[in-house]
Structures are given as C-alpha cells and as structure tokens.
Amino acid sequence: MGGSYDSGIGFGRNAQEAFRYASEQAGYEHGHGYSGSLAEKHDFVIFELPKRMTLKKLDKLCARMENGKKLLKDDQKHERLIRRILNVDDDKWGPATCLPLQGKELKDAKERAGLKGTQKKAYRFQGMCSS
C-alpha cells in the first residue's frame, strides 16, 4: 500500500474542532478507506511556530532540509522544529501535523472561507496519508 501527501485548512474554536472539519472535508472530497487524504488520519500533533514564522517560510525551510540542503545561518535555530515536523509528516499511519495559522495567513484564510470577523481559529493539517 502506498501513501499520498495531503494538506487542508480546518476552522474551529480549537485545534480539535478544526481537525474534525478538515478530516470531514477530506472525506467528502476523496472518500474514506485508503484515500490518500486527511480523512485517513485520526489524530494530530500541534506545533507552535515562532512568532514571525509564516507557513510559507516554514514550507521553504522544510523543502530545503528534505532536499538535503543545509539551512542558512539565520534559520539554523529552527532546525530542531523542522526535523520534528518532517518526522510527523512522513508517517502515513501516524498523526497529522497541525500548524496554527497566524497573522496575515489567518486573516486571508478566514476571508476566503467566508469567516471574516468571526472568532474561529484556523489550522493547517498535513502529512503522508495511507492510500
């Protein structure tokens, strides 16, 4: 059996509620049972990002490390966090990675989902999923 990488944004009062939302949405879009989507995940590990770290920057740093390149000097302080995230991401039978959106990324995601002005939080769930 293989695996596919999937990610999705979930909204809710907390990470648990947002995970249910993201998982149900993946099940609706891809079905259940080795779909290669977040619908196959049953739990998550939440990672708090440093204050000024955007998901876009985190994605670039993760890709750099996955491709065997060294982090630049200013980013080396994040190496431990990135390794932990990549370890969770790579386990198709394990939990999903959960990353809280913050700042402009949070504002933009809520606006795209029609949730502007609400108190809902947004999280990105991601990782390899069984297929």
N, CA, C and O atoms as CSV, one atom per row, in Angstrom:
chain,resi,resn,atom,element,x,y,z
A,1,MET,N,N,0.839,-1.178,0.000
A,1,MET,CA,C,0.000,0.000,0.000
A,1,MET,C,C,0.877,1.232,0.000
A,1,MET,O,O,1.953,1.251,0.598
A,2,GLY,N,N,0.409,2.245,-0.669
A,2,GLY,CA,C,1.181,3.461,-0.804
A,2,GLY,C,C,0.710,4.562,0.123
A,2,GLY,O,O,-0.051,4.342,1.065
A,3,GLY,N,N,1.182,5.730,-0.174
A,3,GLY,CA,C,0.801,6.894,0.593
A,3,GLY,C,C,0.830,8.121,-0.292
A,3,GLY,O,O,1.556,8.177,-1.284
A,4,SER,N,N,0.042,9.086,0.079
A,4,SER,CA,C,-0.004,10.361,-0.624
A,4,SER,C,C,0.074,11.482,0.397
A,4,SER,O,O,-0.443,11.375,1.508
A,5,TYR,N,N,0.724,12.543,-0.001
A,5,TYR,CA,C,0.809,13.710,0.876
A,5,TYR,C,C,-0.454,14.536,0.693
A,5,TYR,O,O,-0.878,14.789,-0.435
A,6,ASP,N,N,-1.053,14.955,1.801
A,6,ASP,CA,C,-2.252,15.785,1.726
A,6,ASP,C,C,-2.159,16.883,2.779
A,6,ASP,O,O,-1.481,16.741,3.796
A,7,SER,N,N,-2.845,17.961,2.513
A,7,SER,CA,C,-2.946,19.042,3.499
A,7,SER,C,C,-4.293,19.731,3.316
A,7,SER,O,O,-4.896,19.698,2.243
A,8,GLY,N,N,-4.738,20.348,4.393
A,8,GLY,CA,C,-6.002,21.072,4.340
A,8,GLY,C,C,-6.114,22.013,5.522
A,8,GLY,O,O,-5.481,21.816,6.559
A,9,ILE,N,N,-6.920,23.023,5.350
A,9,ILE,CA,C,-7.157,24.012,6.399
A,9,ILE,C,C,-8.452,23.649,7.116
A,9,ILE,O,O,-9.463,23.339,6.486
A,10,GLY,N,N,-8.401,23.693,8.440
A,10,GLY,CA,C,-9.583,23.463,9.260
A,10,GLY,C,C,-9.862,24.685,10.111
A,10,GLY,O,O,-8.940,25.379,10.539
A,11,PHE,N,N,-11.131,24.944,10.353
A,11,PHE,CA,C,-11.556,26.097,11.155
A,11,PHE,C,C,-12.349,25.613,12.356
A,11,PHE,O,O,-13.117,24.654,12.269
A,12,GLY,N,N,-12.154,26.285,13.467
A,12,GLY,CA,C,-12.902,25.929,14.665
A,12,GLY,C,C,-12.493,26.758,15.859
A,12,GLY,O,O,-11.612,27.613,15.773
A,13,ARG,N,N,-13.158,26.488,16.992
A,13,ARG,CA,C,-12.819,27.198,18.233
A,13,ARG,C,C,-11.481,26.751,18.785
A,13,ARG,O,O,-10.829,27.474,19.538
A,14,ASN,N,N,-11.075,25.526,18.393
A,14,ASN,CA,C,-9.802,24.969,18.857
A,14,ASN,C,C,-9.301,23.985,17.799
A,14,ASN,O,O,-9.978,23.727,16.804
A,15,ALA,N,N,-8.110,23.445,18.030
A,15,ALA,CA,C,-7.493,22.549,17.047
A,15,ALA,C,C,-8.316,21.278,16.832
A,15,ALA,O,O,-8.418,20.795,15.704
A,16,GLN,N,N,-8.907,20.731,17.904
A,16,GLN,CA,C,-9.695,19.501,17.777
A,16,GLN,C,C,-10.904,19.708,16.852
A,16,GLN,O,O,-11.179,18.886,15.977
A,17,GLU,N,N,-11.609,20.805,17.059
A,17,GLU,CA,C,-12.764,21.111,16.207
A,17,GLU,C,C,-12.322,21.346,14.765
A,17,GLU,O,O,-12.993,20.908,13.831
A,18,ALA,N,N,-11.205,22.030,14.582
A,18,ALA,CA,C,-10.684,22.298,13.242
A,18,ALA,C,C,-10.248,21.007,12.554
A,18,ALA,O,O,-10.414,20.868,11.342
A,19,PHE,N,N,-9.687,20.055,13.317
A,19,PHE,CA,C,-9.268,18.778,12.754
A,19,PHE,C,C,-10.485,17.991,12.250
A,19,PHE,O,O,-10.453,17.412,11.164
A,20,ARG,N,N,-11.535,17.978,13.036
A,20,ARG,CA,C,-12.760,17.290,12.593
A,20,ARG,C,C,-13.251,17.894,11.276
A,20,ARG,O,O,-13.627,17.170,10.354
A,21,TYR,N,N,-13.244,19.218,11.199
A,21,TYR,CA,C,-13.678,19.922,9.988
A,21,TYR,C,C,-12.816,19.509,8.791
A,21,TYR,O,O,-13.343,19.143,7.740
A,22,ALA,N,N,-11.489,19.568,8.951
A,22,ALA,CA,C,-10.573,19.252,7.847
A,22,ALA,C,C,-10.687,17.784,7.434
A,22,ALA,O,O,-10.662,17.468,6.244
A,23,SER,N,N,-10.812,16.893,8.412
A,23,SER,CA,C,-10.920,15.467,8.129
A,23,SER,C,C,-12.238,15.141,7.415
A,23,SER,O,O,-12.253,14.370,6.456
A,24,GLU,N,N,-13.326,15.725,7.880
A,24,GLU,CA,C,-14.627,15.506,7.232
A,24,GLU,C,C,-14.633,16.063,5.815
A,24,GLU,O,O,-15.191,15.447,4.906
A,25,GLN,N,N,-14.018,17.220,5.623
A,25,GLN,CA,C,-13.953,17.819,4.288
A,25,GLN,C,C,-13.151,16.922,3.345
A,25,GLN,O,O,-13.535,16.735,2.191
A,26,ALA,N,N,-12.037,16.367,3.834
A,26,ALA,CA,C,-11.222,15.462,3.014
A,26,ALA,C,C,-12.015,14.202,2.669
A,26,ALA,O,O,-11.946,13.712,1.542
A,27,GLY,N,N,-12.766,13.679,3.638
A,27,GLY,CA,C,-13.592,12.502,3.377
A,27,GLY,C,C,-14.658,12.774,2.344
A,27,GLY,O,O,-14.955,11.924,1.504
A,28,TYR,N,N,-15.235,13.959,2.403
A,28,TYR,CA,C,-16.252,14.361,1.432
A,28,TYR,C,C,-15.642,14.454,0.030
A,28,TYR,O,O,-16.246,14.010,-0.947
A,29,GLU,N,N,-14.441,15.036,-0.061
A,29,GLU,CA,C,-13.810,15.256,-1.359
A,29,GLU,C,C,-13.161,13.997,-1.937
A,29,GLU,O,O,-13.144,13.818,-3.154
A,30,HIS,N,N,-12.623,13.113,-1.069
A,30,HIS,CA,C,-11.828,11.976,-1.556
A,30,HIS,C,C,-12.368,10.605,-1.171
A,30,HIS,O,O,-11.884,9.594,-1.679
A,31,GLY,N,N,-13.361,10.549,-0.284
A,31,GLY,CA,C,-13.864,9.274,0.185
A,31,GLY,C,C,-13.068,8.783,1.387
A,31,GLY,O,O,-12.146,9.459,1.845
A,32,HIS,N,N,-13.422,7.617,1.893
A,32,HIS,CA,C,-12.746,7.029,3.052
A,32,HIS,C,C,-12.155,5.684,2.665
A,32,HIS,O,O,-12.604,5.049,1.711
A,33,GLY,N,N,-11.160,5.260,3.399
A,33,GLY,CA,C,-10.550,3.955,3.148
A,33,GLY,C,C,-9.400,4.035,2.180
A,33,GLY,O,O,-9.588,3.841,0.979
A,34,TYR,N,N,-8.214,4.316,2.675
A,34,TYR,CA,C,-7.005,4.407,1.869
A,34,TYR,C,C,-7.156,5.414,0.733
A,34,TYR,O,O,-6.756,5.154,-0.401
A,35,SER,N,N,-7.730,6.550,1.050
A,35,SER,CA,C,-7.964,7.592,0.045
A,35,SER,C,C,-6.744,8.453,-0.210
A,35,SER,O,O,-6.719,9.215,-1.177
A,36,GLY,N,N,-5.724,8.348,0.645
A,36,GLY,CA,C,-4.555,9.213,0.497
A,36,GLY,C,C,-4.837,10.641,0.935
A,36,GLY,O,O,-4.126,11.570,0.553
A,37,SER,N,N,-5.885,10.809,1.744
A,37,SER,CA,C,-6.267,12.153,2.196
A,37,SER,C,C,-6.279,12.224,3.724
A,37,SER,O,O,-6.098,11.217,4.409
A,38,LEU,N,N,-6.489,13.400,4.225
A,38,LEU,CA,C,-6.563,13.610,5.675
A,38,LEU,C,C,-7.698,12.831,6.325
A,38,LEU,O,O,-7.730,12.686,7.547
A,39,ALA,N,N,-8.621,12.333,5.524
A,39,ALA,CA,C,-9.718,11.518,6.071
A,39,ALA,C,C,-9.167,10.252,6.742
A,39,ALA,O,O,-9.845,9.648,7.572
A,40,GLU,N,N,-7.937,9.849,6.383
A,40,GLU,CA,C,-7.329,8.638,6.946
A,40,GLU,C,C,-6.640,8.899,8.283
A,40,GLU,O,O,-6.279,7.952,8.983
A,41,LYS,N,N,-6.453,10.150,8.645
A,41,LYS,CA,C,-5.773,10.496,9.894
A,41,LYS,C,C,-6.785,10.529,11.034
A,41,LYS,O,O,-7.927,10.950,10.850
A,42,HIS,N,N,-6.360,10.085,12.207
A,42,HIS,CA,C,-7.275,10.017,13.348
A,42,HIS,C,C,-6.840,10.890,14.518
A,42,HIS,O,O,-7.546,10.992,15.522
A,43,ASP,N,N,-5.688,11.511,14.387
A,43,ASP,CA,C,-5.168,12.350,15.456
A,43,ASP,C,C,-4.189,13.344,14.841
A,43,ASP,O,O,-3.906,13.280,13.645
A,44,PHE,N,N,-3.678,14.252,15.644
A,44,PHE,CA,C,-2.725,15.242,15.152
A,44,PHE,C,C,-1.758,15.625,16.260
A,44,PHE,O,O,-2.020,15.423,17.446
A,45,VAL,N,N,-0.630,16.184,15.834
A,45,VAL,CA,C,0.368,16.754,16.745
A,45,VAL,C,C,0.468,18.229,16.382
A,45,VAL,O,O,0.759,18.579,15.238
A,46,ILE,N,N,0.226,19.080,17.355
A,46,ILE,CA,C,0.253,20.520,17.087
A,46,ILE,C,C,1.659,21.068,17.346
A,46,ILE,O,O,2.297,20.744,18.348
A,47,PHE,N,N,2.111,21.887,16.437
A,47,PHE,CA,C,3.406,22.546,16.546
A,47,PHE,C,C,3.178,24.054,16.596
A,47,PHE,O,O,2.533,24.621,15.714
A,48,GLU,N,N,3.701,24.686,17.614
A,48,GLU,CA,C,3.632,26.142,17.705
A,48,GLU,C,C,4.812,26.718,16.935
A,48,GLU,O,O,5.958,26.333,17.169
A,49,LEU,N,N,4.539,27.625,16.032
A,49,LEU,CA,C,5.595,28.248,15.245
A,49,LEU,C,C,6.128,29.484,15.958
A,49,LEU,O,O,5.400,30.127,16.715
A,50,PRO,N,N,7.398,29.822,15.719
A,50,PRO,CA,C,7.918,31.079,16.257
A,50,PRO,C,C,7.064,32.255,15.774
A,50,PRO,O,O,6.444,32.184,14.712
A,51,LYS,N,N,7.036,33.315,16.542
A,51,LYS,CA,C,6.124,34.447,16.287
A,51,LYS,C,C,6.097,34.938,14.844
A,51,LYS,O,O,5.012,35.118,14.290
A,52,ARG,N,N,7.214,35.155,14.233
A,52,ARG,CA,C,7.229,35.740,12.886
A,52,ARG,C,C,7.399,34.706,11.774
A,52,ARG,O,O,7.676,35.056,10.627
A,53,MET,N,N,7.232,33.447,12.120
A,53,MET,CA,C,7.371,32.377,11.131
A,53,MET,C,C,6.036,32.183,10.414
A,53,MET,O,O,5.022,31.879,11.042
A,54,THR,N,N,6.049,32.361,9.109
A,54,THR,CA,C,4.845,32.114,8.313
A,54,THR,C,C,4.881,30.664,7.817
A,54,THR,O,O,5.935,30.029,7.802
A,55,LEU,N,N,3.740,30.163,7.422
A,55,LEU,CA,C,3.701,28.807,6.853
A,55,LEU,C,C,4.482,28.762,5.546
A,55,LEU,O,O,5.112,27.755,5.221
A,56,LYS,N,N,4.433,29.852,4.806
A,56,LYS,CA,C,5.173,29.926,3.544
A,56,LYS,C,C,6.676,29.764,3.791
A,56,LYS,O,O,7.353,29.028,3.073
A,57,LYS,N,N,7.190,30.454,4.804
A,57,LYS,CA,C,8.615,30.341,5.130
A,57,LYS,C,C,8.922,28.937,5.658
A,57,LYS,O,O,9.934,28.340,5.291
A,58,LEU,N,N,8.053,28.418,6.512
A,58,LEU,CA,C,8.254,27.065,7.043
A,58,LEU,C,C,8.315,26.051,5.903
A,58,LEU,O,O,9.167,25.162,5.913
A,59,ASP,N,N,7.429,26.174,4.930
A,59,ASP,CA,C,7.422,25.251,3.790
A,59,ASP,C,C,8.752,25.298,3.043
A,59,ASP,O,O,9.275,24.260,2.638
A,60,LYS,N,N,9.293,26.487,2.861
A,60,LYS,CA,C,10.580,26.630,2.170
A,60,LYS,C,C,11.702,25.967,2.965
A,60,LYS,O,O,12.556,25.290,2.393
A,61,LEU,N,N,11.700,26.162,4.286
A,61,LEU,CA,C,12.736,25.562,5.131
A,61,LEU,C,C,12.622,24.041,5.141
A,61,LEU,O,O,13.634,23.343,5.077
A,62,CYS,N,N,11.404,23.526,5.222
A,62,CYS,CA,C,11.194,22.075,5.198
A,62,CYS,C,C,11.659,21.490,3.872
A,62,CYS,O,O,12.324,20.454,3.850
A,63,ALA,N,N,11.314,22.147,2.764
A,63,ALA,CA,C,11.729,21.661,1.439
A,63,ALA,C,C,13.246,21.665,1.327
A,63,ALA,O,O,13.834,20.747,0.754
A,64,ARG,N,N,13.865,22.675,1.861
A,64,ARG,CA,C,15.325,22.768,1.823
A,64,ARG,C,C,15.952,21.571,2.546
A,64,ARG,O,O,16.868,20.930,2.032
A,65,MET,N,N,15.442,21.284,3.744
A,65,MET,CA,C,16.001,20.167,4.509
A,65,MET,C,C,15.691,18.820,3.851
A,65,MET,O,O,16.534,17.923,3.849
A,66,GLU,N,N,14.499,18.675,3.299
A,66,GLU,CA,C,14.136,17.408,2.634
A,66,GLU,C,C,15.019,17.146,1.420
A,66,GLU,O,O,15.282,15.995,1.070
A,67,ASN,N,N,15.471,18.214,0.785
A,67,ASN,CA,C,16.339,18.079,-0.386
A,67,ASN,C,C,17.807,17.963,-0.008
A,67,ASN,O,O,18.678,18.011,-0.876
A,68,GLY,N,N,18.087,17.809,1.288
A,68,GLY,CA,C,19.448,17.588,1.752
A,68,GLY,C,C,20.316,18.829,1.808
A,68,GLY,O,O,21.535,18.731,1.952
A,69,LYS,N,N,19.700,19.991,1.695
A,69,LYS,CA,C,20.469,21.236,1.756
A,69,LYS,C,C,20.514,21.741,3.192
A,69,LYS,O,O,19.593,21.512,3.977
A,70,LYS,N,N,21.584,22.420,3.515
A,70,LYS,CA,C,21.724,22.999,4.854
A,70,LYS,C,C,20.892,24.268,4.947
A,70,LYS,O,O,20.683,24.977,3.963
A,71,LEU,N,N,20.425,24.530,6.164
A,71,LEU,CA,C,19.705,25.774,6.401
A,71,LEU,C,C,20.690,26.929,6.435
A,71,LEU,O,O,21.845,26.762,6.827
A,72,LEU,N,N,20.230,28.094,6.024
A,72,LEU,CA,C,21.061,29.287,6.115
A,72,LEU,C,C,21.283,29.622,7.583
A,72,LEU,O,O,20.504,29.211,8.443
A,73,LYS,N,N,22.329,30.357,7.867
A,73,LYS,CA,C,22.725,30.640,9.251
A,73,LYS,C,C,21.570,31.200,10.091
A,73,LYS,O,O,21.372,30.773,11.228
A,74,ASP,N,N,20.811,32.147,9.543
A,74,ASP,CA,C,19.707,32.770,10.290
A,74,ASP,C,C,18.582,31.790,10.597
A,74,ASP,O,O,17.809,32.014,11.529
A,75,ASP,N,N,18.478,30.713,9.834
A,75,ASP,CA,C,17.387,29.750,10.004
A,75,ASP,C,C,17.785,28.505,10.785
A,75,ASP,O,O,16.927,27.677,11.091
A,76,GLN,N,N,19.065,28.353,11.114
A,76,GLN,CA,C,19.525,27.155,11.795
A,76,GLN,C,C,18.880,26.966,13.165
A,76,GLN,O,O,18.789,25.840,13.655
A,77,LYS,N,N,18.434,28.053,13.785
A,77,LYS,CA,C,17.789,27.948,15.098
A,77,LYS,C,C,16.455,27.196,15.016
A,77,LYS,O,O,15.922,26.776,16.043
A,78,HIS,N,N,15.916,27.024,13.813
A,78,HIS,CA,C,14.638,26.335,13.622
A,78,HIS,C,C,14.810,24.868,13.215
A,78,HIS,O,O,13.824,24.165,12.994
A,79,GLU,N,N,16.050,24.411,13.116
A,79,GLU,CA,C,16.312,23.059,12.596
A,79,GLU,C,C,15.608,21.967,13.398
A,79,GLU,O,O,15.031,21.052,12.810
A,80,ARG,N,N,15.646,22.044,14.715
A,80,ARG,CA,C,15.018,21.006,15.562
A,80,ARG,C,C,13.509,20.939,15.305
A,80,ARG,O,O,12.953,19.851,15.159
A,81,LEU,N,N,12.852,22.094,15.250
A,81,LEU,CA,C,11.413,22.155,14.984
A,81,LEU,C,C,11.097,21.550,13.610
A,81,LEU,O,O,10.151,20.774,13.474
A,82,ILE,N,N,11.875,21.898,12.617
A,82,ILE,CA,C,11.626,21.408,11.261
A,82,ILE,C,C,11.801,19.888,11.196
A,82,ILE,O,O,11.002,19.201,10.562
A,83,ARG,N,N,12.828,19.369,11.841
A,83,ARG,CA,C,13.030,17.912,11.862
A,83,ARG,C,C,11.851,17.201,12.526
A,83,ARG,O,O,11.413,16.151,12.055
A,84,ARG,N,N,11.339,17.769,13.616
A,84,ARG,CA,C,10.194,17.156,14.298
A,84,ARG,C,C,8.966,17.172,13.390
A,84,ARG,O,O,8.242,16.180,13.310
A,85,ILE,N,N,8.731,18.280,12.712
A,85,ILE,CA,C,7.591,18.378,11.790
A,85,ILE,C,C,7.737,17.355,10.667
A,85,ILE,O,O,6.778,16.653,10.346
A,86,LEU,N,N,8.911,17.264,10.074
A,86,LEU,CA,C,9.127,16.321,8.972
A,86,LEU,C,C,8.941,14.880,9.422
A,86,LEU,O,O,8.421,14.060,8.664
A,87,ASN,N,N,9.356,14.557,10.644
A,87,ASN,CA,C,9.166,13.200,11.161
A,87,ASN,C,C,7.690,12.843,11.278
A,87,ASN,O,O,7.294,11.729,10.935
A,88,VAL,N,N,6.878,13.773,11.758
A,88,VAL,CA,C,5.437,13.513,11.864
A,88,VAL,C,C,4.818,13.460,10.466
A,88,VAL,O,O,4.002,12.584,10.181
A,89,ASP,N,N,5.204,14.393,9.596
A,89,ASP,CA,C,4.686,14.429,8.222
A,89,ASP,C,C,4.895,13.111,7.479
A,89,ASP,O,O,4.029,12.684,6.716
A,90,ASP,N,N,6.033,12.472,7.698
A,90,ASP,CA,C,6.413,11.300,6.906
A,90,ASP,C,C,5.756,9.995,7.342
A,90,ASP,O,O,5.922,8.982,6.663
A,91,ASP,N,N,5.025,9.982,8.438
A,91,ASP,CA,C,4.419,8.750,8.960
A,91,ASP,C,C,2.977,8.622,8.461
A,91,ASP,O,O,2.070,9.259,8.998
A,92,LYS,N,N,2.774,7.799,7.436
A,92,LYS,CA,C,1.427,7.686,6.855
A,92,LYS,C,C,0.428,7.026,7.788
A,92,LYS,O,O,-0.778,7.179,7.594
A,93,TRP,N,N,0.896,6.292,8.803
A,93,TRP,CA,C,-0.009,5.648,9.752
A,93,TRP,C,C,-0.167,6.471,11.030
A,93,TRP,O,O,-1.034,6.176,11.853
A,94,GLY,N,N,0.652,7.484,11.197
A,94,GLY,CA,C,0.642,8.284,12.426
A,94,GLY,C,C,-0.278,9.489,12.340
A,94,GLY,O,O,-1.088,9.603,11.420
A,95,PRO,N,N,-0.145,10.377,13.297
A,95,PRO,CA,C,-0.997,11.564,13.343
A,95,PRO,C,C,-0.625,12.579,12.262
A,95,PRO,O,O,0.457,12.523,11.679
A,96,ALA,N,N,-1.530,13.487,12.018
A,96,ALA,CA,C,-1.281,14.600,11.098
A,96,ALA,C,C,-0.459,15.668,11.824
A,96,ALA,O,O,-0.488,15.762,13.051
A,97,THR,N,N,0.253,16.448,11.068
A,97,THR,CA,C,0.920,17.636,11.592
A,97,THR,C,C,-0.128,18.743,11.635
A,97,THR,O,O,-0.899,18.905,10.689
A,98,CYS,N,N,-0.160,19.503,12.724
A,98,CYS,CA,C,-1.107,20.611,12.880
A,98,CYS,C,C,-0.313,21.891,13.088
A,98,CYS,O,O,0.501,21.990,14.006
A,99,LEU,N,N,-0.559,22.869,12.224
A,99,LEU,CA,C,0.143,24.146,12.278
A,99,LEU,C,C,-0.870,25.281,12.359
A,99,LEU,O,O,-1.655,25.469,11.430
A,100,PRO,N,N,-0.868,26.040,13.453
A,100,PRO,CA,C,-1.813,27.161,13.577
A,100,PRO,C,C,-1.463,28.276,12.593
A,100,PRO,O,O,-0.296,28.636,12.439
A,101,LEU,N,N,-2.467,28.805,11.941
A,101,LEU,CA,C,-2.260,29.974,11.093
A,101,LEU,C,C,-2.252,31.199,11.987
A,101,LEU,O,O,-2.955,31.248,12.997
A,102,GLN,N,N,-1.460,32.181,11.615
A,102,GLN,CA,C,-1.376,33.402,12.396
A,102,GLN,C,C,-1.193,34.595,11.471
A,102,GLN,O,O,-0.813,34.448,10.310
A,103,GLY,N,N,-1.468,35.763,11.999
A,103,GLY,CA,C,-1.245,36.996,11.247
A,103,GLY,C,C,-2.026,37.063,9.951
A,103,GLY,O,O,-3.209,36.727,9.904
A,104,LYS,N,N,-1.346,37.504,8.890
A,104,LYS,CA,C,-1.979,37.686,7.584
A,104,LYS,C,C,-2.494,36.373,7.011
A,104,LYS,O,O,-3.537,36.350,6.358
A,105,GLU,N,N,-1.771,35.273,7.250
A,105,GLU,CA,C,-2.225,33.980,6.732
A,105,GLU,C,C,-3.559,33.580,7.348
A,105,GLU,O,O,-4.417,33.026,6.660
A,106,LEU,N,N,-3.741,33.853,8.631
A,106,LEU,CA,C,-5.011,33.573,9.301
A,106,LEU,C,C,-6.113,34.457,8.732
A,106,LEU,O,O,-7.196,33.978,8.399
A,107,LYS,N,N,-5.829,35.736,8.624
A,107,LYS,CA,C,-6.819,36.693,8.094
A,107,LYS,C,C,-7.262,36.297,6.684
A,107,LYS,O,O,-8.456,36.288,6.385
A,108,ASP,N,N,-6.301,35.972,5.823
A,108,ASP,CA,C,-6.617,35.610,4.438
A,108,ASP,C,C,-7.427,34.313,4.358
A,108,ASP,O,O,-8.374,34.222,3.577
A,109,ALA,N,N,-7.060,33.314,5.159
A,109,ALA,CA,C,-7.777,32.033,5.142
A,109,ALA,C,C,-9.221,32.213,5.595
A,109,ALA,O,O,-10.138,31.647,5.000
A,110,LYS,N,N,-9.421,32.998,6.645
A,110,LYS,CA,C,-10.781,33.229,7.138
A,110,LYS,C,C,-11.601,34.001,6.106
A,110,LYS,O,O,-12.789,33.734,5.924
A,111,GLU,N,N,-10.979,34.936,5.448
A,111,GLU,CA,C,-11.685,35.708,4.426
A,111,GLU,C,C,-12.102,34.813,3.254
A,111,GLU,O,O,-13.230,34.910,2.771
A,112,ARG,N,N,-11.191,33.938,2.794
A,112,ARG,CA,C,-11.504,33.014,1.688
A,112,ARG,C,C,-12.637,32.062,2.055
A,112,ARG,O,O,-13.424,31.662,1.197
A,113,ALA,N,N,-12.717,31.700,3.341
A,113,ALA,CA,C,-13.745,30.754,3.791
A,113,ALA,C,C,-15.036,31.447,4.204
A,113,ALA,O,O,-15.978,30.784,4.638
A,114,GLY,N,N,-15.094,32.764,4.076
A,114,GLY,CA,C,-16.296,33.496,4.466
A,114,GLY,C,C,-16.452,33.606,5.976
A,114,GLY,O,O,-17.571,33.727,6.475
A,115,LEU,N,N,-15.348,33.566,6.706
A,115,LEU,CA,C,-15.378,33.612,8.169
A,115,LEU,C,C,-14.774,34.900,8.722
A,115,LEU,O,O,-14.443,34.981,9.905
A,116,LYS,N,N,-14.635,35.890,7.871
A,116,LYS,CA,C,-14.068,37.173,8.307
A,116,LYS,C,C,-14.913,37.743,9.443
A,116,LYS,O,O,-16.142,37.750,9.377
A,117,GLY,N,N,-14.239,38.217,10.477
A,117,GLY,CA,C,-14.942,38.818,11.611
A,117,GLY,C,C,-15.393,37.823,12.666
A,117,GLY,O,O,-15.988,38.223,13.666
A,118,THR,N,N,-15.127,36.539,12.470
A,118,THR,CA,C,-15.515,35.539,13.464
A,118,THR,C,C,-14.334,35.264,14.403
A,118,THR,O,O,-13.208,35.684,14.138
A,119,GLN,N,N,-14.603,34.571,15.475
A,119,GLN,CA,C,-13.565,34.219,16.441
A,119,GLN,C,C,-12.911,32.873,16.130
A,119,GLN,O,O,-12.065,32.400,16.889
A,120,LYS,N,N,-13.299,32.267,15.027
A,120,LYS,CA,C,-12.748,30.953,14.683
A,120,LYS,C,C,-11.252,31.041,14.433
A,120,LYS,O,O,-10.738,32.033,13.916
A,121,LYS,N,N,-10.578,29.978,14.814
A,121,LYS,CA,C,-9.152,29.846,14.553
A,121,LYS,C,C,-8.987,28.961,13.327
A,121,LYS,O,O,-9.908,28.240,12.942
A,122,ALA,N,N,-7.811,29.019,12.718
A,122,ALA,CA,C,-7.539,28.195,11.539
A,122,ALA,C,C,-6.222,27.447,11.743
A,122,ALA,O,O,-5.261,27.977,12.300
A,123,TYR,N,N,-6.209,26.206,11.277
A,123,TYR,CA,C,-5.037,25.350,11.403
A,123,TYR,C,C,-4.835,24.630,10.075
A,123,TYR,O,O,-5.800,24.267,9.401
A,124,ARG,N,N,-3.573,24.427,9.707
A,124,ARG,CA,C,-3.293,23.592,8.541
A,124,ARG,C,C,-2.885,22.215,9.056
A,124,ARG,O,O,-1.991,22.088,9.893
A,125,PHE,N,N,-3.554,21.196,8.542
A,125,PHE,CA,C,-3.242,19.808,8.865
A,125,PHE,C,C,-2.591,19.216,7.623
A,125,PHE,O,O,-3.011,19.495,6.500
A,126,GLN,N,N,-1.562,18.395,7.830
A,126,GLN,CA,C,-0.804,17.882,6.689
A,126,GLN,C,C,-0.092,16.594,7.048
A,126,GLN,O,O,0.036,16.236,8.219
A,127,GLY,N,N,0.366,15.906,6.016
A,127,GLY,CA,C,1.188,14.723,6.212
A,127,GLY,C,C,0.909,13.651,5.172
A,127,GLY,O,O,-0.014,13.760,4.364
A,128,MET,N,N,1.730,12.620,5.215
A,128,MET,CA,C,1.511,11.451,4.356
A,128,MET,C,C,0.286,10.710,4.876
A,128,MET,O,O,0.095,10.577,6.085
A,129,CYS,N,N,-0.539,10.231,3.956
A,129,CYS,CA,C,-1.771,9.538,4.330
A,129,CYS,C,C,-1.826,8.219,3.551
A,129,CYS,O,O,-1.426,8.160,2.388
A,130,SER,N,N,-2.315,7.188,4.189
A,130,SER,CA,C,-2.354,5.866,3.549
A,130,SER,C,C,-3.283,5.873,2.349
A,130,SER,O,O,-4.354,6.480,2.356
A,131,SER,N,N,-2.828,5.172,1.314
A,131,SER,CA,C,-3.645,5.050,0.087
A,131,SER,C,C,-3.517,3.645,-0.489
A,131,SER,O,O,-4.125,3.342,-1.516
